Structures are given as structure tokens and as C-alpha cells.
Amino acid sequence: MAGVISPSMPVYQMEDKSGNKAFSNLNEGIGRVLRYGAYGSDVLSRLKWLSTTFFEVLSLALKELKREKPGLQFKQIIAQALTMGDDCHNRYNAATSLFIREMVPYMIRCGVEKKILLEVYDFINGNNFTTLNLGMATAKVMTMAAHSVKYSTIVTTMARNGTETGIRVSGLGEEWFTSPAPRVNGLWFPGFSAEDANPDIGDSAITETAGFGGFAMAAAPAIISWVGGTSAKAMQITERMYRITFTKNKYFLIPSLDFSGTPTGVDIRKVVKTGITPEINTGVAHKNPGIGQIGAGLVIFPMGMFENALRSFGRTYGLV
Amino acid sequence: MAGVISPSMPVYQMEDKSGNKAFSNLNEGIGRVLRYGAYGSDVLSRLKWLSTTFFEVLSLALKELKREKPGLQFKQIIAQALTMGDDCHNRYNAATSLFIREMVPYMIRCGVEKKILLEVYDFINGNNFTTLNLGMATAKVMTMAAHSVKYSTIVTTMARNGTETGIRVSGLGEEWFTSPAPRVNGLWFPGFSAEDANPDIGDSAITETAGFGGFAMAAAPAIISWVGGTSAKAMQITERMYRITFTKNKYFLIPSLDFSGTPTGVDIRKVVKTGITPEINTGVAHKNPGIGQIGAGLVIFPMGMFENALRSFGRTYGLV
């Protein structure tokens, strides 16, 4: 991690060796949070605190860390967390633990007063999704490195905006291929049900695009208590994703598959040929504004956008 | 955890609601450590530091914790760690992470100077076996609660001293049943091999006695990188242990088996009937004094002591 930028809306900045940069904001937790559409004085005061107190402590601690290291190496934390029951999309319990283990000495050293230090520590410690946003920015940088490779049929973005789901393909530049956003097969927070759910929304599917998250669910059987399903299903999703991906990840390994690399790089040719589309896990927003996150679950992406992408690929490269 | 006792040889004190108490010393790490037979100025100076600096910080932090809570609830940490890829015998990466998450605020608050605080933090953070000894004391308290129940055929102690392996049985009081200590099927630290290995040694098999450790290996496929085998074998060991145990643990759950409780309570009747003996994972000591830990691996207990225990049970209760 290269730094935390701008106190008006602080973001994490993630950067690779070749200079690709991606950004993500600070995680608010679950439930009544702005990113799922909640608003109100509770939401605003938390955001205010994140952009002042939390930002100040974290950026001081990162400055302290950068006296010793180039930055926080979050790809390594993901790799290790996958051996500790995280998938690193909807389960970040281990990654957040490892983040805490790494950051604590710098937080202690950074010179902030004890009361403030403990306040920030308690927030991080109380929110296992603290590191989700670091994981997303890491995934984004990784997929940027794969983007705009001529002839490549690898998907480098998967994102949903609550109305449509879209992909971009490495060899097809900035063109988006979209389908209507699917519904989530979810577990609901108390008081909510499938009827309250908005169609699939969010940019966190960048984690699956980079070869973890839902694609690594075989590494995270405990996630079924959060997104539903069975441990066999978690295993099957990973096994199915091998059939539509280009390779096994060199860095992200799944212990329960004898440290096989995670399925990485969705290939639009394999998707269309097999009829299998990417399957992810995700949080779910209420369909009405102001309420927030109401559950989490599993989503199977629609086929149409992959077929359209393959047709476009044929046209672009003169194959049809 | 109730406290840390005596600065001459500090030990953890673990205690249950009914007053059972068990103790364990402070973990030194792996390799050249006294508990595996190593000695020398490096070993002694570490022990000295553990019994002074480390002890002082940890006991101050625990005092701070006990202003808010009855003590550190380590059974809960084991339960959570089993959902994070630990077995809690030879893999304590998650448990140590959770211990750190719990203790950090109290360590910060306890008033010790920053330099010392960071020194102790770095030692804990650098040694994922920090919490092994807490796990052992927890297991001991749990098994003490099951001991001396009339007619019970449940094994309440399994221990090895490098020459013999021994068990005690709940309904048979203080009598030990022993067999020669078996050899460990291990992975060796660089420079060592099976020829250097001492027969099985240590009291850490109390973890399996209480229903975790090797019995929970299905929860910890990543442990195979430490003790050898395959992820399928890790799964099979747990499945085999269900055949010789009395029940499924209410607290310790295995996500990859859809949160099935761990096999708990070795029943000498089932051992003799099935011909299956307990299988544990363990560290391995060099056969010569002064060297220390040289590897880790898997051990299958010998049958003789279980047969002898069952015969004694028959005599004790007038069944033969």
C-alpha cells in the first residue's frame, strides 16, 4: 500500500512495481453504511470520524511503516489469509487479523495519544471488513496489469451497478459488455428478506476477476455461515471456475486442494464454450435508498455479456 | 485465563467455572528451545527474558483485562481459530492472531514503556506458537472436568515422555496404561532426518484428548505444509477419529464438514473394537540432548495400552 490520500475523502492507494495505481475508500463496516445506500446522522458521523481521526492515525502509522518498508504488502496478506479460511471477498477475518498484526507496532510508534490510538484500534478490531477495500484495490492493480493485451480474451473487469452487470476484456480496450444485474441468492440480516433486496450491486467482483473471492471459496468453507450454501458447494464453485479460467494463480493457493492455485483469469471463450459463467459472493443492498446492507449471498453472472464480448472479439480481430 | 503466576518460572493459569485449574509455561518458539531438549546461552537468555520482561508485560496486560472481564476466554479463541485454518495443536496462526487482537488494547493501556511494549509485541507476533501453551492448559482443564466419572470409558489424558506413551481413563482414576512411544512420520527441518528423531514426546496430545489438534485436522488443511501428508489425509484423520470418539464437540466446529463438531472423547471400547487408535500431530525432538526441535509430523498411537485399559476396566467393574 502506497499511502492514504486526502482528508476530505481519504482513500487507500495501492500500487504495483510497474506503476499501476488503484484506490479504494475506507471500510465503514456492515449494515447501515453509505456504500449500501444508508444515510442518516449515524452514517455521516461515522464517515466524518473515518475521514478525520481514523485517517490521521492510519496515515501516521503508514508513514512510520514506510521508514522501514516500501509499503504494506497486501498481496502477501491475501495469500496468507487464503490459508486461514478467508476467501478475501466476503470473509476477511484472517486478512484483517494479519493487517492488525502488521500495523500495530507502527500505530504504537506513530506518536498519537493513547486514547485516540485505542479508539482507532477498536474500530479496526471490531470490523473484519476493514481490509476488504485494500483487497479490492489490490485486485484492481493486478487486473490493470492484465488489461489491454492484444488478442487476450481474459476478463479484466467485472462490476455491477444495481441495474446492469458489466465486463471488460483485456484485448477489447475500454468497451463494456453488459447484461441486466442478476438477483442474489442470499442469507438475510434479521428483519429482511429476498423481497427487500436490490439486484446485484458493487465493484467488489474485482476480487473474483483477480482470482480470489468467490473463486477461492474452497479455501473458505466457514463463509457459508455468511453467504449461505454448504461446504460442498463452496468447493464446487471453485472447481467450476477452473473450467472457465486461463490459469492457476501462482500466489493464491488453496490448502484444501493441496495448495492448488486459485482459478484465475476468466476467459470469455471458455465461458461461452462451457456455458458456465462466473459465480461470486457479495453483500446485498436494500432496494430502497437510506437503509443499507441487508444480507450477503451468491450470484451467478448472466451469459449475454460474455457472448456479446466474444462476438465483438471476433469482429475486432477479423475472425468473423 | 486466570493469570500468570510466579516470576521465577511464570506459567499460564487456566481455570473453568467449577474451579478446575491447569498450568502451562510460556512458549519459546521452535528450533533451539528448552522444551525440545536444547540448551545453551541463547536458550537460557530467552528463558530469562521470558521470565522477566515478557512476564511483566503480559501479567500487567492481563491485570488490565481483568478490570473488564473475568479473564481471557481461550476456549472461544480455539473455536474461532478452527474456522480459520488452525487445528490448535501444530497450527496456531489464527489463534495467535486472535490472541493478539484481544490483548493489544490491554498491552497498550497497561502503562509499560513503549520500547518494552514493542519488544514483547514483536516476540508474540513472531511466534505463531505463542498460544499453543494456552491451548494445552485449556484442553487440560476441559479433560479434568471429564475425569473420575464412574463407569466412563473415555480417555482423559494422553501423554508421551519420549520412551513411553500413556493414557488415563475417566472411570479408572489415577492408573496409567502405557506402551512404548511410537516414532513420528515427520517433515524435517533443514539438516535433519528421521534418523535424528527421538521417539514421540510431549504432553501436547492433551489437545487431541479434548477434541481438537490432530482430531480437527479437517479444519486445518494448511497444516500439511508443516506436518506432511495431503489435504485428503487431513480430512481422513478427522473422519477416522469420529469412529473412536464418544461425541461431536458442541463448541469446536469444522467448517469444511458443514460445521460438524470435532470428534471428542476417545472411548477405549471403540478403539479396541475398531482397531483404530488416536492419531495426532506433533513436534519432534532430536534424540540427543542439547539440540532441540528438528521437525513435526504425524503419530499413530499404539494399541496395547488401550487393550490393557479395557481389561482393567472389566476387572474394576466386575465385568470379567
Interface residues (C-beta under 8 A of the other chain):
Chain A: T83 M84 G85 D86 N93 A94 S97 L98 I100 R101 V104 P105 I108 R109 K114 L117 L118 Y121 D122 N125 P221 A222 I224 S225 T230 S231 A232 P255 S256 L257 D258 F259
Chain B: T83 M84 G85 D86 N93 A94 S97 L98 I100 R101 V104 P105 I108 R109 K114 L117 L118 Y121 D122 N125 P221 A222 I224 S225 T230 S231 A232 P255 S256 L257 D258 F259
